[in-house]
């Protein structure tokens, strides 16, 4: 299987969640939002499980251009499918300021929205 990755701007870091399942097993999780240069559906929510993975996000600030490497998984529950996008590596993406300005100009307009 090929490696999945996508570049974009970090636009939100959600609070860390402490989760406990029915059997009493505990873990931590954090989600974050990446805005991509896609015309539609350009915001993607990724999740990080465990303290070690959550450290990947510590060095990145809101507005940073990053590349996220991830896996996609699906589970069926009561005849419905639920999907996860699990980040496993985050790196800085070094684009020029011109590319970032072009991205902001393209995506700040609401004229092209489908709704």
C-alpha positions as a printed Julia matrix, in Angstrom:
115×3 Matrix{Float64}:
   0.0    0.0    0.0
   1.29   3.46  -0.81
   1.83   6.14   1.83
  -1.0    8.65   2.21
  -0.1   12.28   2.9
  -1.58  15.7    2.35
  -0.34  19.27   2.74
  -2.24  22.21   4.13
  -2.5   24.8    6.87
  -3.08  23.85  10.49
  -6.22  25.77  11.45
  -7.28  24.21  14.76
  -5.94  22.05  17.59
  -8.72  20.55  19.68
  -8.39  19.83  23.4
  -6.87  16.54  24.52
  -9.52  13.95  25.38
  -9.13  11.31  28.1
 -11.19   8.28  27.13
 -12.12   5.13  29.06
 -13.91   2.17  27.46
 -16.38  -0.24  29.11
 -13.56  -2.55  30.2
 -11.76   0.3   32.0
  -8.94   0.72  29.47
  -7.83   4.37  29.28
  -6.17   6.33  26.5
  -5.72   9.89  25.29
  -6.7   11.37  21.95
  -6.34  14.74  20.23
  -7.84  15.91  16.97
  -6.72  18.73  14.7
  -8.0   20.36  11.53
  -6.01  20.85   8.34
  -7.21  23.19   5.59
  -6.13  21.94   2.18
  -6.02  23.83  -1.13
  -8.99  21.81  -2.48
 -11.86  23.87  -3.86
 -14.59  22.04  -1.9
 -14.5   19.98   1.31
 -11.1   21.42   2.09
 -11.02  20.86   5.85
  -9.93  17.46   7.2
 -10.05  16.33  10.82
  -7.17  14.04  11.84
  -6.77  12.25  15.14
  -3.72  11.36  17.23
  -3.94   8.49  19.76
  -1.64   8.3   22.77
   0.78  10.75  24.32
   3.63   9.8   21.98
   1.59  10.62  18.85
   0.19  13.82  20.38
   3.76  15.11  20.74
   3.9   15.25  16.92
   1.61  18.29  17.02
   3.37  20.21  19.82
   5.9   21.98  17.58
   3.33  23.26  15.09
   1.33  26.48  15.49
  -2.01  27.51  14.03
  -1.36  28.78  10.5
   1.7   26.58   9.9
   1.98  24.85   6.54
   2.4   21.14   7.33
   2.32  17.75   5.67
   0.37  15.03   7.46
   1.02  11.33   6.86
  -1.97   9.19   7.79
  -3.9    5.93   7.64
  -7.62   5.56   6.97
  -9.68   2.88   8.68
 -13.38   1.96   8.68
 -15.5    0.01  11.13
 -19.06  -1.24  10.85
 -21.45  -0.84  13.77
 -25.2   -1.46  13.51
 -25.07  -1.52   9.7
 -23.32   1.86   9.55
 -19.68   2.54   8.74
 -17.49   4.9   10.76
 -14.18   6.2    9.45
 -11.0    7.34  11.2
  -8.13   9.34   9.77
  -5.17   8.57  12.04
  -2.08  10.78  11.68
   1.24   9.03  12.31
   3.73  11.68  11.14
   3.59  15.48  10.82
   6.3   17.52   9.15
   6.77  21.17   8.28
   6.09  21.92   4.65
   8.4   24.64   3.36
   6.47  26.55   0.73
   7.4   30.06  -0.27
   5.4   33.01   1.06
   4.07  33.5   -2.46
   2.46  30.03  -2.4
   0.88  30.76   0.99
  -0.45  34.13  -0.16
  -1.88  32.5   -3.28
  -3.56  29.84  -1.11
  -5.09  32.51   1.16
  -6.3   34.6   -1.8
  -7.91  31.59  -3.44
  -9.67  30.36  -0.3
 -10.76  33.61   1.32
 -13.44  34.22  -1.29
 -16.95  32.85  -0.7
 -18.12  33.47  -4.27
 -17.41  29.92  -5.44
 -19.12  28.04  -2.61
 -21.67  25.44  -3.75
 -24.24  26.48  -1.1
